[in-house]
Amino acid sequence: MKKLLYIAISLTIMLLFLTGWSIWKNNRNVANPSQVEIKQHLGGSIDWLVSNYSNIENIQNPILWWMIKQAGLNSNNERLKNIFSKYKKEHLDKMPANLSTPMFDEFYRPVVPDIVSLSGLRDYQLFFFYGLSCDADLGSEPVIQQQMAAGFCSLHYLRPRCITHQLMGLRFMQRYQCGYATKVNHTIGELQKTLVSELTWDFRVGDAYIQRVLMLVDTGAYDQVKPIWVSNILKAQNDDGSWDDLHPILYLGSGYVFAHSSTLPKIDKPKADFHTTAQAIWLLSLLLNKIETN
């Protein structure tokens, strides 16, 4: 019994030490990555995008292609512009207008159906569609009004992307001029503080981590982004130029790792994830305009 207790105490101490060391490592002072480094990593991610276009073009998540569009505009990168134009011609131009269309046609305002017919959507998806449409009836719904306030999201470990999704919805409200300017600005300011806290304590570099840094930069809080957080994201890029949602803890052989993800630990093989990679591409395009040339 004493031996088991000793083992349990030893493991707890070891776990606390490793966690503390990881948190320190995630917040240590380092130099800002140079613009040359950002360009190199962005170039590698575009290589992956071009090489894997046929594998990702049919993924049903239009906001990822909106991010690629934004990245092309931010960076003025011709390859990004060309691959988005290819996707637009082969997919978007052949689709009937829908609730996502304003992402690609800022002058289009969709007719939003009754909230009952949208019951299958998640709260943040409804918020996105409100921000894209500025529909008054949808905007009066409690689920939309609640997401305009800072207290909407619960414990981040259970819902690691809740605040970032909320911020993206608020940014759509700003982009498409839905109103509530004072309230939206205040809520964005409060949520930025929460994101900084999450990034400080949550060292798991994956999809949610990248999304937090991205939304800090997109909402105008680049000065609150620690250089180490950007460096961690660059270091997490895969050899093929992509990113994934794994933060390796232990390499198990045969390509498998025991790793943190944005939610629970898992055993898996690191593999490219378009969702994570698109976010990183958009983030790097924003950073190009923030980091001075070295």
C-alpha positions in Angstrom: 0.0 0.0 0.0 2.8 2.4 0.9 4.6 1.5 -2.3 1.5 2.4 -4.4 1.1 5.6 -2.5 4.8 6.5 -3.1 4.4 5.8 -6.8 1.2 7.9 -7.0 3.0 10.8 -5.2 6.0 10.5 -7.4 3.9 10.5 -10.6 2.0 13.5 -9.4 5.2 15.5 -8.6 6.6 14.5 -12.0 3.4 15.6 -13.8 3.3 18.9 -11.9 7.0 19.5 -12.8 6.4 18.7 -16.5 3.4 20.9 -16.6 5.2 23.8 -14.9 8.1 23.4 -17.2 5.8 23.4 -20.3 4.1 26.6 -19.1 7.4 28.3 -18.5 8.6 27.2 -21.9 5.4 28.6 -23.5 6.0 32.0 -22.0 9.7 32.6 -22.0 11.2 35.6 -23.7 12.5 35.1 -27.2 13.1 37.4 -30.2 10.3 38.0 -32.6 10.5 35.7 -35.7 11.8 37.7 -38.6 9.8 38.6 -41.7 12.1 36.3 -43.7 11.1 33.4 -41.4 7.4 34.2 -41.7 7.7 34.2 -45.5 9.6 30.9 -45.5 6.9 29.2 -43.4 4.1 30.8 -45.5 5.8 29.6 -48.6 6.0 26.0 -47.3 2.3 26.1 -46.4 1.4 27.4 -49.9 3.4 24.5 -51.4 1.3 22.1 -49.3 -1.9 23.9 -50.4 -1.0 23.6 -54.1 0.2 20.0 -53.9 -2.9 18.9 -51.9 -5.6 20.9 -53.7 -7.4 17.8 -55.0 -7.6 16.3 -51.5 -9.1 19.4 -49.9 -11.2 21.1 -52.6 -14.3 19.1 -51.6 -14.1 19.7 -47.9 -17.4 21.3 -47.0 -16.3 24.2 -44.9 -16.4 27.4 -46.9 -14.9 29.6 -44.1 -11.5 27.8 -44.7 -11.5 29.0 -48.3 -12.5 32.5 -47.0 -9.4 32.4 -44.9 -7.3 31.5 -48.0 -8.9 34.4 -49.8 -8.1 36.7 -46.9 -4.5 35.4 -46.8 -4.1 36.2 -50.5 -5.4 39.7 -50.1 -3.3 40.4 -47.0 0.0 39.0 -48.4 -0.6 39.9 -52.1 0.7 36.5 -52.8 -0.1 35.4 -56.4 0.0 31.7 -55.7 -2.6 32.1 -52.9 -4.7 34.3 -55.1 -4.5 31.8 -58.0 -5.5 28.8 -55.9 -8.4 30.7 -54.5 -9.5 31.8 -58.0 -9.3 28.1 -59.1 -11.5 27.0 -56.1 -13.9 29.9 -56.8 -14.2 29.0 -60.5 -14.6 25.3 -59.9 -16.8 25.4 -56.9 -18.2 28.7 -55.6 -19.3 30.0 -59.1 -21.3 26.8 -59.7 -23.1 26.8 -56.4 -26.5 28.6 -55.8 -26.3 31.6 -53.3 -26.6 30.5 -49.7 -26.0 31.8 -46.1 -22.2 31.6 -46.6 -22.2 33.6 -49.9 -21.4 37.0 -48.2 -18.0 35.6 -47.3 -17.2 35.7 -51.0 -19.6 38.4 -52.2 -19.7 41.2 -49.6 -22.6 42.9 -51.3 -24.9 39.9 -51.2 -27.3 39.6 -48.3 -29.0 36.3 -48.0 -32.6 35.7 -47.0 -32.3 34.0 -43.6 -34.9 31.3 -42.9 -36.8 31.0 -39.6 -34.6 30.0 -36.6 -36.6 26.7 -36.3 -35.2 25.5 -39.7 -31.7 26.3 -38.5 -32.0 24.1 -35.4 -29.3 21.7 -36.6 -26.6 24.4 -36.5 -24.3 25.1 -33.6 -24.6 28.3 -31.7 -21.4 29.8 -33.3 -22.6 28.9 -36.8 -25.8 30.8 -36.2 -23.7 33.7 -34.9 -21.6 33.6 -38.1 -24.6 33.7 -40.3 -26.0 36.6 -38.3 -22.7 38.5 -38.8 -22.8 37.7 -42.5 -26.4 38.7 -43.0 -27.2 41.3 -40.3 -30.7 39.8 -40.3 -32.8 41.6 -37.7 -35.0 38.7 -36.9 -32.0 36.3 -36.4 -30.3 39.0 -34.4 -33.1 39.3 -31.9 -32.8 35.6 -31.0 -31.4 35.0 -27.4 -28.6 32.7 -28.8 -27.3 35.6 -30.9 -27.7 38.3 -28.2 -25.9 36.1 -25.7 -22.9 35.7 -28.0 -22.6 39.5 -28.1 -21.6 39.4 -24.4 -18.3 38.2 -22.8 -19.8 35.6 -20.5 -21.2 33.3 -23.1 -18.4 30.7 -23.1 -17.7 28.1 -20.4 -14.5 26.5 -19.3 -12.1 26.6 -22.2 -10.7 23.1 -21.8 -14.2 21.7 -22.5 -14.9 24.2 -25.3 -11.4 25.3 -26.5 -12.6 27.2 -29.6 -15.7 28.8 -28.1 -14.2 32.2 -27.5 -12.3 32.3 -30.8 -15.6 31.4 -32.7 -17.4 34.1 -30.7 -14.7 36.6 -31.7 -15.0 35.6 -35.4 -18.7 36.1 -35.3 -18.1 39.6 -33.7 -15.6 40.4 -36.4 -18.2 39.4 -39.1 -20.6 41.8 -37.4 -17.9 44.6 -37.8 -17.0 43.7 -41.3 -20.6 43.7 -42.5 -21.7 46.6 -40.3 -24.4 44.9 -38.3 -24.4 47.6 -35.6 -24.1 47.3 -31.9 -20.6 48.9 -32.3 -20.1 49.9 -28.7 -21.2 46.6 -27.3 -19.1 44.6 -29.9 -16.0 46.6 -29.2 -16.3 46.1 -25.5 -16.9 42.4 -25.8 -13.9 42.0 -28.1 -11.8 43.8 -25.6 -12.9 41.4 -22.8 -12.5 38.3 -24.9 -8.9 39.4 -25.9 -8.0 39.3 -22.2 -9.4 35.8 -21.9 -7.5 34.6 -24.9 -4.2 35.9 -23.5 -4.9 34.0 -20.3 -5.7 30.8 -22.2 -2.5 31.1 -24.3 -0.5 31.8 -21.2 -1.6 28.6 -19.4 -2.5 26.3 -22.2 0.8 25.3 -23.9 -0.8 22.7 -26.3 0.2 24.0 -29.8 -2.5 22.8 -32.1 -5.7 24.0 -33.8 -7.1 25.9 -30.9 -3.8 27.5 -30.0 -3.3 28.8 -33.5 -6.9 30.0 -33.6 -6.3 32.0 -30.4 -3.2 33.8 -31.7 -5.0 34.3 -35.1 -8.0 36.0 -33.4 -5.8 38.2 -31.2 -4.0 39.5 -34.3 -7.2 39.8 -36.4 -9.0 41.8 -33.6 -6.1 44.3 -33.3 -4.3 42.9 -30.3 -1.0 41.9 -31.9 0.8 43.8 -29.2 -0.5 41.2 -26.7 0.9 38.3 -28.7 4.1 36.9 -27.2 6.9 36.2 -29.7 7.2 32.7 -28.3 3.6 31.9 -29.3 4.4 32.7 -32.9 7.7 30.8 -32.7 5.8 27.8 -31.3 3.4 27.8 -34.2 6.2 28.0 -36.7 8.0 25.1 -35.0 4.9 23.0 -35.1 4.7 23.2 -38.9 5.1 19.8 -40.4 7.8 19.0 -42.9 5.3 19.1 -45.8 4.2 22.6 -44.9 1.0 21.8 -43.2 -0.1 21.9 -39.5 -2.1 19.4 -37.4 -3.9 19.3 -34.1 -1.3 17.3 -32.2 1.2 18.5 -29.6 3.5 15.4 -29.2 4.4 14.2 -25.7 6.0 10.9 -26.5 7.1 9.3 -29.8 6.0 5.7 -29.9 7.5 4.5 -33.1 6.1 3.6 -36.5 5.0 7.2 -36.9 2.7 7.2 -33.9 2.8 9.7 -31.0 1.1 10.1 -27.7 0.1 13.7 -27.9 -2.1 16.5 -26.5 -4.8 17.7 -28.9 -7.0 20.8 -28.5 -9.3 18.6 -26.3 -8.1 15.3 -24.9 -4.8 13.4 -25.3 -4.6 10.7 -27.9 -2.4 8.3 -29.7 -2.3 9.1 -33.4 0.0 9.7 -36.4 0.6 13.4 -37.2 -1.1 14.2 -40.5 -2.0 17.4 -42.3 -5.2 19.1 -41.3 -6.7 21.6 -43.7 -8.7 23.4 -40.9 -5.5 24.0 -38.8 -3.4 24.8 -41.9 -5.8 27.4 -43.3 -5.9 29.2 -40.0 -2.1 29.2 -39.9 -1.9 30.5 -43.5 -4.2 33.4 -42.7 -2.3 34.1 -39.5 1.1 34.2 -41.3 -0.3 36.6 -43.9 -1.4 38.9 -41.1 2.0 38.7 -39.4 3.8 39.7 -42.6 2.3 43.2 -42.1 3.1 43.3 -38.4 6.7 42.1 -38.2 9.3 44.4 -39.4 11.9 43.3 -41.9 15.1 42.1 -40.3 
